[in-house]
């Protein structure tokens, strides 16, 4: 399971980085895209902090300057790899949502969730690209596997 989750983290990092580079290089200033990318990063950070019982640096709906996105993404990726090496993936994890609801899940399910959540928001960004007359990036998992040699 650890190797599969590592692979998903690698994919997620690549896919997020693809959009970060595209948005930055093309100077895309759409507020929705900036909100979705920032929220995507914030949510991953929040889950990682929850797993470690640490305070978060970012609010879930905080919007970051575009120039900060890649550094935040890189930090999230490195922290995710560190967590994979140090945390019991099969343990139960008790936490409280941002709305105050208490939950218990397996750590491995949390890892899968934040990769899935990122894919969801990248899908929203892709749809907005089309709406703006831009070609969405190919950032699905199977495409990534084909690029890995």
Residue pairs with C-beta under 8 A, 6 or more apart in sequence:
1 89
1 108
2 84
2 89
5 84
5 89
5 108
5 111
5 112
6 81
6 84
8 111
8 112
8 115
9 77
9 80
9 81
9 84
9 111
9 115
11 115
11 141
11 144
11 145
12 77
12 114
12 115
12 118
12 119
13 73
13 74
13 76
13 77
13 80
14 139
14 144
14 147
15 118
15 119
15 122
15 139
15 144
16 37
16 40
16 41
16 73
16 118
16 122
17 70
17 73
18 137
18 139
19 37
19 122
19 125
19 137
19 139
20 37
20 69
20 70
20 73
21 70
22 28
22 137
23 33
23 34
23 37
23 66
23 69
23 125
24 66
24 67
24 69
24 70
26 134
28 132
28 134
30 128
30 132
32 124
32 128
33 125
33 128
33 129
34 63
34 66
35 61
35 63
36 121
36 124
36 125
36 128
37 69
37 121
37 125
38 62
38 63
38 64
38 69
39 60
39 61
39 121
40 117
40 118
40 121
40 122
41 58
41 64
41 69
41 72
41 73
41 76
42 56
42 58
42 59
42 60
42 61
42 62
42 64
43 60
43 114
43 117
43 118
44 76
44 80
44 114
44 117
44 118
45 56
45 57
45 58
45 72
45 76
46 56
46 58
46 60
46 98
47 110
47 113
47 114
48 76
48 79
48 80
48 83
48 114
49 55
49 56
49 57
50 93
50 95
50 110
51 83
51 87
51 93
51 107
51 110
52 83
58 64
58 72
60 98
64 72
80 111
83 111
84 111
87 107
88 107
89 106
89 107
89 108
89 111
90 106
90 107
90 108
91 106
91 107
92 104
92 105
92 106
93 104
93 105
93 106
93 107
93 110
94 102
94 103
94 104
95 102
95 103
95 104
95 105
96 102
96 103
97 103
105 113
119 140
119 141
122 139
125 136
126 136
126 137
126 139
127 136
129 135
129 136
129 137
130 136
